[in-house]
Amino acid sequence: MGIVRSIPEVEAWLSDHSESWRMLSDSEYRALVRDWNAKFRPLIEQEQTTSTGSRALDLLAGHLPADIILFSGIRVPEVANLGGSCACGYSASGLTLLDHNLLRQKELLTCAPDLSWSCLFSHETGSMFHEQLYGHLESVA
């Protein structure tokens, strides 16, 4: 049995709001988590946020449609992201709409395929935590 799990709600949203999507394989997921941790953990630990909250969401929305990776399964306590209920990973092409509530509920992390940026979501958004954007959106395709 693999480590990457399916989340039907995420898949329904991706089907409705992207040109295409696919689930990551276990090996792609492992490589993504390794590379994401290497690039973004230092930025998170050093609090080198590019933007937060509604400003981060506006920046992301302004670059849609875009190719985006969505995943869960790793804990980011600095933003109260507990990793979601399972490890999931999706690659979406031409994503046209971000479902903020779903991203928060499932505690998904999003990033560019080239890891030039990442936005973190938390189920705690609105109380003490807000979305956190790291990196540069210029490369959003």
N, C-alpha and C positions, 0 to 999 in steps of 0.2 A: 504494500500500500504506500502511495506517494505522500509527500508532505503538503502539496498545494491542493487546496480544497475549492470547490465551487460555491459561490454565493449567488443564488438565483435572483435576488433583488438587484444586485450589481449587474448581472448579466442582462436582465430585462432593461435596465436603464441604458446600458451600453448599446443594446440592440436598437433602442429608440433614438439615441442621440450621437451615434458615431457612424462613419462610413463602414467600418468593420472593426472587429475586435477578436482577440484570441486569448485563451488562458496560457499563462507561462508554464513551461515544463518545470519539473523539479530542479533540473540542472540550471536552467535560466534563472529561476527564483533564487537559488543559492548564490549564483554569481551576482545577481542584482543586489541582494542583501549585503554581500561582502563589499562590493564596490560602493554602494550607497553609504554604508558605515564608514568606509575609509574616507569618503569625500565629505559627508555631512556631519558626522559625529563631532569632529573638531569645531566646526562652525557653531553647532548647537551648544557645545560645552563652553565656547568662548562668547556666546550670545551675540554672534555676528549675523543677526537677522537683517534681511534686505527690506522686509515690510511685514506688517502684522494686521490681523483683523480684516475689516472691510477694505482697507487699502490693498492688502494682498489679494483678496478675492476680486477686486476691480482690475488689478493688474492681470490676473489670470484670465478673467473674462474678456479683457481687451485683446487677448492673443488667440482667442478661439475663432475658427476651428483649429485644433492642434492634435498632434500625435502625443499621447501621454501614457505613461506607465502608472498603474494603480496597484498598490499592494498593502498587505497587512501582515501581522505575525511577528513584528519586532516591537519591543517596548521603547518608548521615548518619554521617560518620566518628566523631563523638563517641560513638556507641553501637555502632560496628563494623558498621553496616548499609551494605553495599556496593551496595545498589539491586536486588539479586536478579538473575535471569538475563534479565529483560525488563521492559518497562513493561506493567503490567497495572492494571486498575481495575475494581472491582465495587461495586455498591450492594446491600446485603442488608437485607431487611425481616424483622423478627422473628427475628433470629439467636438460637439457644438454647444454643449450645455453641461455645467457643473451642478450636480444635485448636492448642495451643501449639507442638507440634512442627512442624506444617505452617507456622504463621505464622513460626516461627524459620527453618526450612529455606528458605522462599521469600523471607525477609527482607521480609515485608509490614509496612506501616504501617497502622494502623487509626485511624479518627477518627469523630466524630459528624458527621452530615450538615450541622449548623450550625457545625462546627469549634469547638465549645465544649471539646472534649478530644481528645487524640490519644495513642495508645500505640504505641511503637516496639519492634520485635522485631529480634533479631540472630541469625545463625547461631553467633555466639560466646557465646551465653548460657550461663552456668554456669562459665565460666573467669574472665574479667576483666570481663564485661559482664552486665547484667541488663536486663529490660524497663524502659522509662522511660515513665511516664504524665505528661502535661502537661495542665493545664486542670482543669475541674470536671465531675464526672460527674452532677451534679444534673439536667442536661438530657437525659440518656439516655432515649430514648423506648422 
